[in-house]
Amino acid sequence: MGTVGDGTEATAAERRQLLNVAYRLLGSVTAAEDAVQDAYARWYALPRSRQDEIRSPGAWLTTVTSRMCLDVLGSARVRRERYVGAWLPEPLPDRTERDDATRAGHLSGPADPADLIVLDESVTMAFLVVMEAMTPAERVAFVLHDVFRYPFVEIAEILDRTPAACKQLASSARRRTGAAAAPVSAADRADVVRHLKEAWETKDIPALVGLLNPAAVMTADGGGLTGAALRPVEGSERIARYMVAIADKAPGLELLERSVNGTPGLVARRDGVVLTVASFDVSDGRVTRVWAVRNPEKLRPWAGGDQPESVR
């Protein structure tokens, strides 16, 4: 890999890779962008002679970005103790679902960091929530090795541990993900979400209960900035009634079927303003987990009224 200053394309490719690493480590587009910008600032602060000594600037930037993310993860645990209610990762829209006018605007201006993140199984809300239970070192070792295929020798330099210790960290993190559930096709998942949307729109509590696993759990993140349940809502009956109560309190609420972090989800908006982005985990034809992000600071990638009208 050439130097960072070799060209715009090389710099853009490196920035894209770093953003993808940082978002998976931090679960926040904003924090990921800050970490990447700080890494570039450190690179450009180096004397040219020092830059020339670095054989792979891309690897150097990855190391610096990962170390910054490690520091952020360590301090995040303290900050989240003061967070109002449950903390959830920032949801990501699918850039292909933007309307033509907005897409043209994005293409003519600087790339939105959220648009540069590859939507795959390692950024689903279910996966990111599981990673929240990992220690910072486990998360770094797991993401860099299992997702990005970095060798443990390089990860050891980032974590300042032996390769064997890093291998153990990744193994421990892997165990935290638990046994893999039976795969659900995108079409089947979309069908369940569509039926849930229809039942929600008609405020059909029995239908909602039937679409939810009896032991389903809903977690909402309002960050203290908007109304949201401060504790997880458990059980299909309670979740169904909570969803209907939300609809009753927000007349004119419009539900849209949209991809959220690469899987079928729902977006609720009123008067063109996105109020909630909901992601779901599905098993055996029923919803087992609901993650509803309502914190407006986490919905900025969804702002601007750039979602197409819903099909009723």
PAZAPA-4460 file (N, C-alpha, C; in steps of 0.05 Angstrom, whole numbers, plus 32768, in hexadecimal, padded with zeros to 4 digits):
% residues 312
    n_x    n_y    n_z   ca_x   ca_y   ca_z    c_x    c_y    c_z   seq   type   mol
   8011   7FE8   8000   8000   8000   8000   8012   8019   8000     1      M     A
   800A   802D   7FF0   801A   8045   7FEE   8015   8057   8005     2      G     A
   8021   806E   8004   801E   8081   8019   8002   808D   8018     3      T     A
   7FF9   8098   802E   7FDE   80A4   802F   7FDC   80BB   801B     4      V     A
   7FF1   80C9   8017   7FF0   80DF   8004   7FF3   80D8   7FE7     5      G     A
   7FF3   80BE   7FE0   7FF7   80B6   7FC5   7FE0   80BE   7FB2     6      D     A
   7FC8   80C1   7FBC   7FB2   80C8   7FAB   7F98   80C8   7FBA     7      G     A
   7F84   80D5   7FAD   7F6A   80D7   7FBA   7F5D   80BB   7FBD     8      T     A
   7F60   80AA   7FA8   7F54   8090   7FA8   7F5F   807F   7FBF     9      E     A
   7F7A   8080   7FC2   7F86   8070   7FD7   7F7D   8079   7FF2    10      A     A
   7F7C   8093   7FF6   7F73   809E   800F   7F57   8097   8015    11      T     A
   7F45   8098   8001   7F29   8091   8004   7F26   8074   800B    12      A     A
   7F35   8063   7FFE   7F33   8046   8004   7F3C   8040   8020    13      A     A
   7F52   804D   8029   7F5C   8049   8044   7F47   8053   8059    14      E     A
   7F3C   806B   8053   7F28   8076   8065   7F10   8064   8068    15      R     A
   7F07   8058   8051   7EF1   8046   8052   7EF7   802E   8063    16      R     A
   7F0F   8022   8060   7F16   800B   8070   7F17   8012   808E    17      Q     A
   7F23   8029   8094   7F25   8031   80B0   7F09   8036   80BC    18      L     A
   7EF7   8042   80AE   7EDC   8047   80B8   7ECE   802D   80BD    19      L     A
   7ED2   801A   80AC   7EC5   8000   80AF   7ED0   7FF2   80C8    20      N     A
   7EEA   7FF4   80CD   7EF5   7FE8   80E5   7EEA   7FF7   80FE    21      V     A
   7EEB   8011   80FD   7EE4   8021   8115   7EC6   801F   811C    22      A     A
   7EB5   801E   8108   7E98   801B   810E   7E92   8000   811B    23      Y     A
   7E9F   7FEB   8111   7E9A   7FD1   811E   7EA5   7FD0   813A    24      R     A
   7EBA   7FDF   8140   7EC5   7FDF   815A   7EB5   7FF1   816D    25      L     A
   7EAA   8007   8163   7E9D   801A   8175   7E7E   801B   8173    26      L     A
   7E73   8011   815D   7E56   8011   815A   7E4B   802D   8156    27      G     A
   7E5C   8040   814F   7E53   805C   814B   7E61   8068   8133    28      S     A
   7E51   8072   8120   7E5D   807F   8108   7E6D   8097   8110    29      V     A
   7E61   80A7   8122   7E6E   80C0   812B   7E89   80BB   8138    30      T     A
   7E89   80A8   814B   7EA2   80A1   8159   7EB6   8095   8146    31      A     A
   7EAD   8085   8133   7EBF   8079   811F   7ECC   808E   810E    32      A     A
   7EBC   80A1   8105   7EC7   80B7   80F5   7EDC   80C7   8105    33      E     A
   7ED6   80CC   811E   7EE9   80DB   812F   7F03   80CC   8132    34      D     A
   7F01   80B2   8136   7F1A   80A1   8139   7F2A   80A2   811F    35      A     A
   7F1D   80A0   8109   7F2C   80A0   80EF   7F38   80BB   80EA    36      V     A
   7F2A   80D0   80EF   7F35   80EB   80EB   7F4D   80F0   80FD    37      Q     A
   7F4C   80E6   8116   7F62   80E9   8128   7F7A   80DA   811F    38      D     A
   7F75   80C2   8113   7F8B   80B2   8109   7F99   80C0   80F2    39      A     A
   7F89   80CB   80E0   7F95   80DA   80C9   7FA4   80F3   80D3    40      Y     A
   7F99   8100   80E8   7FA7   8118   80F3   7FC2   8110   80FD    41      A     A
   7FC4   80F9   810A   7FDE   80F0   8115   7FF1   80E9   80FE    42      R     A
   7FE6   80DE   80E9   7FF7   80D7   80D2   8003   80F0   80C6    43      W     A
   7FF2   8104   80C0   7FFC   811D   80B4   800D   812D   80C6    44      Y     A
   800C   8128   80E0   801D   8136   80F3   8039   812A   80F4    45      A     A
   803D   8112   80E8   8057   8106   80E8   8069   8115   80D5    46      L     A
   8083   8117   80DB   8096   8122   80C8   8097   8111   80AF    47      P     A
   809C   811D   8098   809C   810E   807F   80B0   80F7   8080    48      R     A
   80C7   80FB   808E   80DB   80E6   8090   80D0   80CE   809E    49      S     A
   80BF   80D3   80B3   80B3   80BD   80C2   809E   80AF   80B1    50      R     A
   808F   80BE   80A2   807B   80B2   8090   8088   80A0   807C    51      Q     A
   809F   80A8   8071   80AD   8098   805D   80B8   807E   8069    52      D     A
   80BD   807E   8083   80C7   8065   8090   80B1   8050   8094    53      E     A
   8098   8059   8093   8082   8046   8098   807B   8037   807E    54      I     A
   807F   801D   807E   807C   800D   8066   805F   800C   805D    55      R     A
   804C   800A   8070   8030   8008   8069   8020   801D   8078    56      S     A
   801C   8034   806D   800C   8049   807B   7FF0   803F   8082    57      P     A
   7FE4   802E   8071   7FC9   8023   8076   7FC9   8013   8090    58      G     A
   7FDE   8002   8093   7FE0   7FF2   80AB   7FE5   8004   80C4    59      A     A
   7FF5   8019   80C0   7FFB   802B   80D6   7FE1   8039   80DE    60      W     A
   7FD1   8042   80CB   7FB8   8050   80D1   7FA4   803D   80DF    61      L     A
   7FA4   8024   80D6   7F92   8010   80E3   7F9A   800C   8100    62      T     A
   7FB4   800A   8105   7FBE   8007   8120   7FB6   801E   8132    63      T     A
   7FBB   8037   8128   7FB4   804F   8137   7F96   8051   813C    64      V     A
   7F86   804C   8127   7F69   804D   812A   7F5F   8039   813E    65      T     A
   7F6A   8020   813C   7F61   800B   814F   7F68   8012   816C    66      S     A
   7F80   801D   8170   7F88   8025   818B   7F76   803B   8196    67      R     A
   7F6E   804E   8184   7F5C   8063   818D   7F41   8057   8194    68      M     A
   7F38   8044   8184   7F1E   8037   818A   7F20   8028   81A4    69      C     A
   7F37   801C   81A9   7F3B   800D   81C2   7F38   8020   81DA    70      L     A
   7F43   8038   81D8   7F41   804B   81ED   7F24   8055   81F1    71      D     A
   7F16   8059   81DA   7EFA   8061   81DB   7EE9   804C   81E8    72      V     A
   7EEE   8033   81E1   7EDE   801D   81EC   7EE2   801B   820A    73      L     A
   7EFA   8020   8213   7F00   8020   8230   7EF1   8035   823F    74      G     A
   7EF0   804D   8234   7EE3   8064   8241   7EC4   8063   823D    75      S     A
   7EBC   8055   8227   7E9F   8054   8221   7E90   8046   8237    76      A     A
   7E9C   8032   8244   7E8E   8024   8259   7E86   8037   8270    77      R     A
   7E98   8049   8276   7E92   805D   828B   7E7C   8070   8282    78      V     A
   7E7E   807A   8269   7E6A   808C   825F   7E4F   8080   825D    79      R     A
   7E4E   8066   8255   7E34   8059   8251   7E26   8053   826C    80      R     A
   7E35   8054   8281   7E29   8051   829C   7E18   806A   82A2    81      E     A
   7E1F   8080   8295   7E10   8099   8299   7DFB   809D   8283    82      R     A
   7DFB   808C   826F   7DE9   808F   8259   7DCC   808A   8262    83      Y     A
   7DBA   809A   8259   7D9E   8097   8261   7D91   8080   8252    84      V     A
   7D89   806B   8260   7D7D   8054   8253   7D92   8042   8246    85      G     A
   7D89   8030   8234   7D9A   801D   8226   7DAA   802B   8210    86      A     A
   7DC2   8022   820C   7DD3   802C   81F6   7DD3   8018   81DF    87      W     A
   7DCD   8021   81C7   7DCE   8010   81AF   7DE0   801C   819A    88      L     A
   7DEC   800C   8189   7DFD   8016   8174   7DED   8028   8161    89      P     A
   7DFB   8039   8152   7DEE   804A   813F   7DE5   803A   8127    90      E     A
   7DCC   803B   811F   7DC2   802C   8108   7DCB   8038   80ED    91      P     A
   7DD0   8026   80DA   7DDA   802F   80C0   7DC5   802B   80AA    92      L     A
   7DC0   803F   8099   7DAE   803C   8083   7DBD   802F   806B    93      P     A
   7DAD   8025   8058   7DB9   801A   8040   7DB8   8031   802B    94      D     A
   7DD0   8039   8022   7DD1   8050   8010   7DC2   804B   7FF5    95      R     A
   7DBE   8032   7FEE   7DAF   802C   7FD5   7D92   8032   7FD8    96      T     A
   7D88   8037   7FF0   7D6B   803D   7FF4   7D65   805A   7FF4    97      E     A
   7D7A   806B   7FF0   7D75   8088   7FEE   7D66   808E   7FD5    98      R     A
   7D56   80A4   7FD5   7D49   80AC   7FBC   7D5D   80B9   7FA9    99      D     A
   7D55   80BD   7F90   7D68   80C7   7F7C   7D74   80E2   7F83   100      D     A
   7D62   80F4   7F8D   7D6C   810F   7F93   7D81   810F   7FA9   101      A     A
   7D7C   8100   7FBE   7D8F   80FF   7FD4   7DA8   80F0   7FCC   102      T     A
   7DA5   80DB   7FBC   7DBD   80CC   7FB3   7DCF   80DF   7FA2   103      R     A
   7DC3   80EF   7F91   7DD2   8102   7F81   7DE1   8116   7F93   104      A     A
   7DD3   811F   7FA8   7DDF   8132   7FBA   7DF7   8126   7FC8   105      G     A
   7DF4   810D   7FD0   7E0A   80FF   7FDF   7E22   80FB   7FCC   106      H     A
   7E1C   80F5   7FB2   7E31   80F0   7FA0   7E41   8109   7F99   107      L     A
   7E33   8120   7F9A   7E40   8139   7F93   7E50   8145   7FAA   108      S     A
   7E4B   813C   7FC2   7E58   8146   7FDA   7E6B   8131   7FE6   109      G     A
   7E76   8138   7FFD   7E88   8125   800B   7E78   810C   8013   110      P     A
   7E86   80F5   8012   7E79   80DC   8019   7E71   80DC   8036   111      A     A
   7E58   80D4   803B   7E4E   80D1   8056   7E5D   80B9   8062   112      D     A
   7E68   80BB   807A   7E76   80A4   8086   7E65   808B   8087   113      P     A
   7E4B   808E   808D   7E39   8077   808F   7E38   8069   8074   114      A     A
   7E3A   8078   805E   7E39   806B   8043   7E51   805A   803D   115      D     A
   7E67   805E   804B   7E80   8050   8045   7E82   8035   8054   116      L     A
   7E6F   8030   8066   7E71   8018   8077   7E63   8001   8068   117      I     A
   7E71   7FEB   8065   7E67   7FD4   8057   7E52   7FC6   806A   118      V     A
   7E3B   7FC1   805F   7E25   7FB5   806F   7E27   7F96   806B   119      L     A
   7E31   7F89   807F   7E32   7F6B   807E   7E2A   7F61   809A   120      D     A
   7E2E   7F46   809E   7E25   7F3A   80B6   7E34   7F45   80CF   121      E     A
   7E4B   7F51   80CB   7E5A   7F5C   80E2   7E51   7F77   80EB   122      S     A
   7E3C   7F83   80DE   7E31   7F9C   80E8   7E14   7F9B   80EE   123      V     A
   7E08   7F83   80ED   7DEC   7F80   80F5   7DE9   7F89   8112   124      T     A
   7DD2   7F93   8119   7DCE   7F9D   8134   7DD2   7F86   8148   125      M     A
   7DC9   7F6E   8141   7DCC   7F57   8153   7DEA   7F52   8159   126      A     A
   7DFB   7F54   8144   7E17   7F4E   8147   7E24   7F64   8157   127      F     A
   7E1E   7F7D   8152   7E2A   7F94   8160   7E22   7F93   817E   128      L     A
   7E09   7F8C   8183   7E00   7F8B   819F   7E0F   7F75   81AE   129      V     A
   7E14   7F5E   81A1   7E23   7F49   81AE   7E40   7F52   81B4   130      V     A
   7E4B   7F61   81A2   7E67   7F6B   81A6   7E69   7F7E   81BD   131      M     A
   7E52   7F8B   81C4   7E53   7F9E   81DB   7E59   7F8F   81F5   132      E     A
   7E54   7F75   81F5   7E5A   7F65   820E   7E77   7F5D   8210   133      A     A
   7E87   7F62   81FB   7EA3   7F5A   81FA   7EB4   7F70   8209   134      M     A
   7ECB   7F68   8212   7EDE   7F7B   821D   7EE9   7F8B   8205   135      T     A
   7EF4   7FA3   8209   7F00   7FB1   81F3   7F15   7FA1   81E4   136      P     A
   7F27   7F93   81F3   7F3C   7F83   81E6   7F30   7F6C   81D6   137      A     A
   7F1C   7F5F   81E1   7F0E   7F4A   81D2   7F02   7F54   81B8   138      E     A
   7EF6   7F6B   81BA   7EE8   7F76   81A2   7EFC   7F7D   818C   139      R     A
   7F12   7F89   8194   7F27   7F90   8180   7F32   7F77   8173   140      V     A
   7F3A   7F63   8184   7F45   7F4A   8179   7F31   7F3C   8167   141      A     A
   7F18   7F3B   816F   7F04   7F2D   8160   7EFE   7F3B   8146   142      F     A
   7EF9   7F55   8147   7EF3   7F63   812E   7F0A   7F63   811A   143      V     A
   7F22   7F69   8124   7F38   7F6A   8111   7F3F   7F4E   8105   144      L     A
   7F3D   7F39   8116   7F43   7F1F   810B   7F2C   7F11   80FD   145      H     A
   7F15   7F0F   810A   7EFF   7F00   80FE   7EF1   7F0E   80E8   146      D     A
   7EF0   7F29   80E9   7EE2   7F38   80D5   7EF5   7F41   80BE   147      V     A
   7F0C   7F4C   80C7   7F1E   7F58   80B3   7F37   7F47   80AD   148      F     A
   7F39   7F30   80BA   7F4E   7F1C   80B4   7F6A   7F27   80B9   149      R     A
   7F6D   7F38   80CD   7F88   7F41   80D4   7F95   7F2B   80E3   150      Y     A
   7FAF   7F26   80DE   7FBD   7F11   80ED   7FC2   7F19   810A   151      P     A
   7FC3   7F06   811B   7FC6   7F0B   8138   7FE1   7F19   813E   152      F     A
   7FF5   7F16   812D   800E   7F24   8131   800A   7F42   8130   153      V     A
   7FFA   7F4B   811D   7FF4   7F68   811B   7FE2   7F72   8131   154      E     A
   7FCE   7F61   8138   7FBC   7F68   814E   7FCB   7F6B   8168   155      I     A
   7FDF   7F5A   816B   7FEF   7F5B   8184   7FFC   7F76   8188   156      A     A
   8005   7F82   8171   8012   7F9D   8173   7FFE   7FB2   817C   157      E     A
   7FE5   7FAF   8173   7FD0   7FC2   817A   7FC9   7FC0   8197   158      I     A
   7FC5   7FA7   81A1   7FBC   7FA2   81BC   7FD3   7FA0   81D0   159      L     A
   7FEC   7FA1   81C6   8004   7F9E   81D7   8002   7F85   81E7   160      D     A
   7FFC   7F6F   81D9   7FFB   7F54   81E6   8008   7F41   81D3   161      R     A
   800C   7F28   81DC   8018   7F14   81CA   8003   7F0A   81B6   162      T     A
   800C   7F00   819F   7FF9   7EF5   818C   7FE8   7EDF   8198   163      P     A
   7FF4   7ECE   81A9   7FE5   7EB9   81B6   7FCE   7EC4   81C8   164      A     A
   7FD4   7EDA   81D6   7FC0   7EE7   81E7   7FAA   7EF2   81D6   165      A     A
   7FB1   7EFE   81BF   7F9D   7F0A   81AE   7F8B   7EF4   81A2   166      C     A
   7F97   7EDD   819C   7F88   7EC7   8191   7F73   7EBD   81A6   167      K     A
   7F7C   7EBD   81BF   7F6A   7EB5   81D5   7F53   7ECA   81D8   168      Q     A
   7F5A   7EE3   81D5   7F45   7EF8   81D7   7F30   7EF5   81C2   169      L     A
   7F39   7EEF   81A9   7F26   7EEC   8193   7F15   7ED3   8198   170      A     A
   7F21   7EBE   81A3   7F12   7EA5   81A8   7EFD   7EAA   81BE   171      S     A
   7F04   7EB9   81D2   7EF2   7EC0   81E8   7EDA   7ED0   81DD   172      S     A
   7EE1   7EE4   81CB   7ECC   7EF4   81BF   7EBA   7EE4   81AE   173      A     A
   7EC5   7ED1   81A0   7EB5   7EBF   818E   7EA1   7EAF   819F   174      R     A
   7EA9   7EA6   81B6   7E97   7E97   81C7   7E80   7EA9   81D1   175      R     A
   7E85   7EC2   81D4   7E70   7ED5   81DD   7E5A   7ED7   81C9   176      R     A
   7E61   7ED3   81AF   7E4C   7ED5   819B   7E38   7EBE   819D   177      T     A
   7E40   7EA8   81AB   7E2D   7E92   81AF   7E2A   7E81   8197   178      G     A
   7E1A   7E6C   819A   7E15   7E5A   8183   7E05   7E69   816E   179      A     A
   7E0C   7E64   8156   7DFE   7E72   8140   7DE1   7E67   813D   180      A     A
   7DCF   7E7A   813B   7DB3   7E72   8138   7DAE   7E69   811B   181      A     A
   7D98   7E5A   8117   7D92   7E51   80FC   7D8F   7E69   80EA   182      A     A
   7D9D   7E69   80D3   7D9C   7E80   80C1   7D7F   7E86   80B7   183      P     A
   7D79   7EA0   80B5   7D60   7EA9   80AB   7D65   7EB8   8091   184      V     A
   7D57   7EB0   807B   7D5C   7EBD   8062   7D52   7EDA   8063   185      S     A
   7D5E   7EEB   8052   7D56   7F07   8051   7D39   7F0A   804A   186      A     A
   7D2F   7EF9   8038   7D13   7EFA   8030   7D00   7EF3   8047   187      A     A
   7D07   7EDE   8056   7CF6   7ED7   806D   7CF7   7EEC   8083   188      D     A
   7D0E   7EF7   8087   7D11   7F0D   809B   7D00   7F25   8093   189      R     A
   7D01   7F2B   8079   7CF2   7F42   806F   7CD4   7F3E   8071   190      A     A
   7CCB   7F25   806D   7CAF   7F1F   806F   7CA5   7F23   808C   191      D     A
   7CB5   7F1A   809F   7CAD   7F1D   80BB   7CAB   7F3B   80C2   192      V     A
   7CC0   7F4A   80BA   7CC0   7F67   80BF   7CA9   7F75   80B2   193      V     A
   7CA2   7F6D   8099   7C8C   7F79   808B   7C71   7F74   8099   194      R     A
   7C6D   7F5B   80A2   7C55   7F55   80B1   7C54   7F64   80CC   195      H     A
   7C6B   7F67   80D8   7C6C   7F77   80F1   7C64   7F94   80EC   196      L     A
   7C6E   7F9F   80D6   7C67   7FBA   80CE   7C49   7FBD   80CA   197      K     A
   7C3D   7FAA   80BC   7C20   7FAC   80B6   7C10   7FAA   80D0   198      E     A
   7C19   7F98   80E2   7C0A   7F95   80FC   7C0E   7FAE   810D   199      A     A
   7C26   7FBA   810B   7C2B   7FD3   811B   7C1A   7FEA   8111   200      W     A
   7C18   7FEC   80F6   7C09   8002   80EA   7BEB   8000   80F1   201      E     A
   7BE1   7FE7   80F3   7BC4   7FE4   80F9   7BBF   7FE1   8117   202      T     A
   7BD5   7FE2   8127   7BD3   7FDF   8144   7BC6   7FC5   814C   203      K     A
   7BCD   7FB0   813E   7BC1   7F96   8142   7BD2   7F87   8157   204      D     A
   7BCB   7F89   8170   7BDB   7F7D   8185   7BDD   7F5E   8183   205      I     A
   7BC7   7F50   817E   7BCA   7F33   817A   7BDD   7F2B   8164   206      P     A
   7BDC   7F3A   814E   7BEE   7F34   8137   7C0B   7F39   813F   207      A     A
   7C0F   7F4F   814E   7C2A   7F55   8157   7C35   7F40   816A   208      L     A
   7C24   7F37   817C   7C2C   7F23   818F   7C33   7F09   8180   209      V     A
   7C24   7F03   816B   7C2A   7EEB   815C   7C44   7EEC   814C   210      G     A
   7C4D   7F04   8146   7C65   7F08   8137   7C7E   7F0A   8149   211      L     A
   7C79   7F0D   8163   7C8F   7F0F   8176   7C93   7EF5   8185   212      L     A
   7CAC   7EED   8189   7CB1   7ED7   819A   7CA7   7EDD   81B6   213      N     A
   7C9B   7ECA   81C5   7C91   7ECF   81E0   7CA6   7EDB   81F2   214      P     A
   7CC0   7ED4   81ED   7CD6   7EDE   81FE   7CE5   7EF5   81F1   215      A     A
   7CD9   7F02   81DD   7CE6   7F17   81CF   7CED   7F2E   81E2   216      A     A
   7D02   7F3D   81DA   7D0B   7F54   81EA   7D0E   7F6C   81D8   217      V     A
   7D03   7F83   81E0   7D06   7F9C   81D2   7D18   7FAF   81E2   218      M     A
   7D2D   7FB9   81D5   7D3F   7FCD   81E2   7D3D   7FE7   81D2   219      T     A
   7D38   7FFD   81E0   7D36   8017   81D3   7D4C   802A   81DD   220      A     A
   7D56   803A   81CB   7D6B   804D   81D2   7D62   8069   81CB   221      D     A
   7D5B   8079   81E0   7D54   8095   81DB   7D69   80A8   81E5   222      G     A
   7D7D   809D   81F4   7D93   80AD   81FD   7D8B   80C4   8210   223      G     A
   7D72   80C3   821A   7D69   80D9   822B   7D60   80F2   821B   224      G     A
   7D61   80F0   8200   7D5A   8106   81EF   7D3E   8104   81E3   225      L     A
   7D33   80EC   81E5   7D18   80E8   81DB   7D0B   80D1   81EB   226      T     A
   7CF1   80CE   81EA   7CE4   80BA   81F9   7CEC   809E   81F0   227      G     A
   7CF2   808D   8203   7CF9   8071   81FE   7CF9   8062   8218   228      A     A
   7CF2   8048   8217   7CF2   8038   822F   7D0E   8036   823A   229      A     A
   7D12   803C   8253   7D2C   803C   825F   7D37   8020   8264   230      L     A
   7D25   800D   8265   7D2E   7FF1   8269   7D22   7FE0   8253   231      R     A
   7D2F   7FC9   824D   7D24   7FB7   8238   7D07   7FAF   823E   232      P     A
   7CF7   7FAE   822A   7CDB   7FA4   822C   7CDB   7F87   8224   233      V     A
   7CD2   7F76   8236   7CD4   7F59   8232   7CB8   7F4C   822F   234      E     A
   7CB7   7F39   821C   7C9E   7F2A   8218   7C8E   7F35   8200   235      G     A
   7C83   7F23   81F0   7C74   7F2B   81D8   7C5D   7F3D   81DE   236      S     A
   7C4D   7F37   81F3   7C36   7F47   81FA   7C3E   7F63   8202   237      E     A
   7C52   7F67   8213   7C5A   7F81   821B   7C66   7F91   8204   238      R     A
   7C76   7F84   81F3   7C81   7F92   81DC   7C6C   7F9B   81C9   239      I     A
   7C58   7F8A   81C4   7C42   7F91   81B2   7C33   7FAA   81BC   240      A     A
   7C2D   7FAA   81D6   7C1E   7FC1   81E1   7C2F   7FDA   81E1   241      R     A
   7C49   7FD7   81E5   7C5B   7FEE   81E5   7C5C   7FFA   81C9   242      Y     A
   7C5D   7FE9   81B4   7C5E   7FF2   8198   7C45   8001   8191   243      M     A
   7C2E   7FF7   819A   7C15   8004   8194   7C13   801E   81A3   244      V     A
   7C1D   801F   81BB   7C1D   8038   81CB   7C2D   804D   81BD   245      A     A
   7C44   8045   81B1   7C55   8058   81A2   7C45   8064   818B   246      I     A
   7C37   8052   817C   7C27   805B   8165   7C11   806E   816E   247      A     A
   7C04   8068   8185   7BEF   8079   818F   7BF9   8095   8196   248      D     A
   7C11   8097   819F   7C1C   80B1   81A8   7C28   80C1   8191   249      K     A
   7C2A   80B4   8179   7C36   80C2   8162   7C24   80C0   814A   250      A     A
   7C0D   80CE   8149   7BFC   80CD   8132   7C0A   80D7   8119   251      P     A
   7C05   80CA   8103   7C12   80D1   80EA   7C2D   80C3   80E7   252      G     A
   7C34   80B1   80F9   7C4D   80A2   80F7   7C4D   8091   80DE   253      L     A
   7C62   8092   80CF   7C65   8083   80B6   7C7B   806E   80B9   254      E     A
   7C75   8055   80B3   7C88   8040   80B5   7C92   8038   8099   255      L     A
   7CAD   8036   8098   7CBA   802F   807E   7CCA   8016   8082   256      L     A
   7CC9   8004   806E   7CDA   7FEC   806F   7CF5   7FF4   8063   257      E     A
   7D0A   7FF2   8074   7D24   7FFB   806B   7D39   7FE8   8076   258      R     A
   7D4F   7FE6   8068   7D66   7FD6   8072   7D73   7FE6   8088   259      S     A
   7D78   7FD8   809F   7D86   7FE4   80B6   7D9E   7FD2   80BB   260      V     A
   7DB6   7FDE   80B8   7DCF   7FCF   80BB   7DCF   7FB5   80AB   261      N     A
   7DC3   7FB7   8093   7DC4   7FA1   8080   7DAE   7F8C   8083   262      G     A
   7D9C   7F8F   8096   7D86   7F7C   8099   7D6B   7F8B   8099   263      T     A
   7D55   7F7D   8092   7D3B   7F8B   8090   7D33   7F97   80AB   264      P     A
   7D2B   7FB0   80AA   7D23   7FBE   80C2   7D0C   7FD2   80BC   265      G     A
   7D06   7FE2   80CF   7CF1   7FF6   80CB   7CFA   8012   80D4   266      L     A
   7CF1   8026   80C5   7CF7   8042   80CC   7CDC   804F   80D1   267      V     A
   7CDA   805D   80E8   7CC2   806C   80EE   7CC8   8089   80EB   268      A     A
   7CB7   8097   80DC   7CBC   80B4   80D9   7CA1   80C2   80D9   269      R     A
   7CA2   80DC   80E0   7C8A   80ED   80E0   7C91   8108   80D4   270      R     A
   7C81   8111   80C2   7C87   812A   80B4   7CA3   812A   80A8   271      D     A
   7CAB   8113   809E   7CC5   8111   8090   7CDD   810F   80A2   272      G     A
   7CD8   810F   80BD   7CEE   810D   80D0   7CEF   80F1   80DB   273      V     A
   7D07   80E4   80D9   7D0A   80C9   80E4   7D0C   80CA   8102   274      V     A
   7CFA   80BC   810F   7CF9   80BB   812C   7D04   80A2   8139   275      L     A
   7D01   808C   812A   7D0A   8072   8135   7D15   8061   811E   276      T     A
   7D2A   8053   8123   7D34   803E   8111   7D35   8024   8121   277      V     A
   7D26   8010   8117   7D23   7FF7   8125   7D30   7FE0   8116   278      A     A
   7D3F   7FD0   8124   7D4C   7FB8   8119   7D42   7FA0   8128   279      S     A
   7D42   7F89   811A   7D35   7F71   8126   7D47   7F58   8122   280      F     A
   7D45   7F47   8136   7D50   7F2C   8133   7D39   7F19   8130   281      D     A
   7D3B   7F07   811D   7D25   7EF5   8117   7D2E   7ED8   8119   282      V     A
   7D1D   7EC7   8124   7D23   7EAA   8126   7D09   7E9B   8125   283      S     A
   7D08   7E86   8114   7CF0   7E75   8112   7CD7   7E85   810C   284      D     A
   7CDA   7E99   80FA   7CC3   7EA8   80F1   7CB8   7EBD   8105   285      G     A
   7CC7   7EC2   811B   7CBE   7ED6   812E   7CD5   7EE8   8136   286      R     A
   7CCE   7F00   813E   7CE1   7F14   8147   7CEA   7F0D   8164   287      V     A
   7D04   7F0A   8168   7D0E   7F04   8183   7D1A   7F1C   8191   288      T     A
   7D24   7F2F   8181   7D30   7F48   818D   7D27   7F60   817C   289      R     A
   7D22   7F75   818A   7D1C   7F8F   817D   7D2F   7FA4   8188   290      V     A
   7D3E   7FB2   8177   7D4F   7FC7   817F   7D45   7FE1   8172   291      W     A
   7D3B   7FF3   8182   7D2F   800C   8178   7D41   8024   8180   292      A     A
   7D4D   8030   816D   7D5E   8047   8172   7D4E   8061   816D   293      V     A
   7D4B   8071   8182   7D3C   808A   8181   7D4D   80A2   8187   294      R     A
   7D65   809E   8191   7D77   80B4   8197   7D7C   80C4   817D   295      N     A
   7D73   80DD   817B   7D77   80EC   8161   7D94   80EF   8159   296      P     A
   7DA6   80EF   816C   7DC2   80F2   8165   7DCD   80D9   8156   297      E     A
   7DBF   80C3   815A   7DC7   80AA   814C   7DB8   80A6   8132   298      K     A
   7DA6   80B8   812B   7D96   80B6   8113   7D9E   80C9   80FD   299      L     A
   7DB5   80D6   8101   7DBD   80EA   80ED   7DC1   80DF   80D1   300      R     A
   7DCC   80C6   80CE   7DCE   80BB   80B3   7DB3   80B7   80A5   301      P     A
   7D9D   80B7   80B4   7D83   80B3   80AA   7D74   80CD   80A5   302      W     A
   7D80   80E3   80AC   7D72   80FD   80AA   7D71   8107   808E   303      A     A
   7D60   811C   808A   7D5F   8129   8071   7D48   8121   805F   304      G     A
   7D36   810F   806A   7D20   8107   805A   7D28   80F8   8041   305      G     A
   7D3E   80E9   8042   7D48   80DD   802A   7D3D   80C1   8026   306      D     A
   7D2A   80B8   8036   7D1F   809E   8032   7D07   809F   8020   307      Q     A
   7D04   808C   800D   7CED   808D   7FFB   7CD4   8089   800B   308      P     A
   7CBD   8091   7FFF   7CA4   808D   800C   7C9E   8070   8010   309      E     A
   7C90   8069   8025   7C89   804E   802A   7C73   8045   8017   310      S     A
   7C73   802B   8012   7C5F   801F   8001   7C49   8013   8012   311      V     A
   7C32   801F   8011   7C1C   8016   8022   7C0C   8001   8014   312      R     A
***
